[in-house]
Every structure is written in C-alpha cells, then in structure tokens.
Amino acid sequence: MADIAMQLHIEADPDAVYTAISTTEGIHGWFTTTATAEQGVGGRHELSFPGVPEPWRLRVTEDVPGKRLVLAGENGPWTGTTQTYEVLTQPEGDVTLRFTHSGFRAVDDAYRDFTYGWATKFTQLKAYAETGKPAPFFTG
C-alpha cells in the first residue's frame, strides 16, 4: 500500500481551517463548487468534478471539530483509501495542516496524479483559509 503525506503551514485559526475541509461551504471555497458535506461520524461527503460521470463519495469515520477529520473513500478511484486531516495549532495561533491519503494499492499513474493534485488543491485551501475569499479549483 502507498500513502500520500503532506503538511502545510496556514496563517489562520484552527476553526477556519477545519470549516474549510469539513463543510459544504468550506469545500466550495477551495476545492469544488459541486460538493456536499455532512458533518459528524457517519456523514457523507460527495464531490463532483468536471468530466467525471458520478460524484465521489466519502464517509466521515472520525470527526473531532477543529482538530481531526477522517474520510473513507466509498467509490471511484478513492475506494478503499482514507483521507486524514490533522489540524495542529501552533504557539503563534497559526495552523499546521497534516494530511495523509492512505491505502493506494500501487504507486502507479493514478497515484502520481493524486499526489500532484493534492499539492495543487492545498495551495487553494491555504489561500481560502487565510483570506476567506473563495477560489475553488473546480467550478460548475
């Protein structure tokens, strides 16, 4: 199994970062405008992307508001993978977001595409959390 592991410094408070990754409005601000996100363990996130025939579904398996969100992929290329977001508050009040997308079966072309994809999307997440100005990567 292969994992994608990243972390980034975000000059925002933990609640702003957590809201960006865990709510419909937050996800619309940086990732895709065609998404829904139910909060709490058992909630479902559905993300749609241009040219993809059906939404990708994830189930919330852990939810510690302001600190940790874990999502399990249920369909599409994320089936059987787990996304873990850890929001770590720094002494200055900023955040380190630690992200792991685990459970890929191989380091293949899809894995490499997702690695690059997360890096580009997290640039959008950082900007949105720091400014509050929506700039989603995918629209419509």
Secondary structure, DSSP 8 states (H G I E B T S, - for coil): -EEEEEEEEESS-HHHHHHHHHSHHHHHHHTBSSEEE--STT-EEEE--TT-SS-EEEEEEEEETTTEEEEEE-SGGGTT-EEEEEEEE-TTS-EEEEEEEEEES-SSHHHHHHHHHHHHHHHHHHHHHHH-----SB--
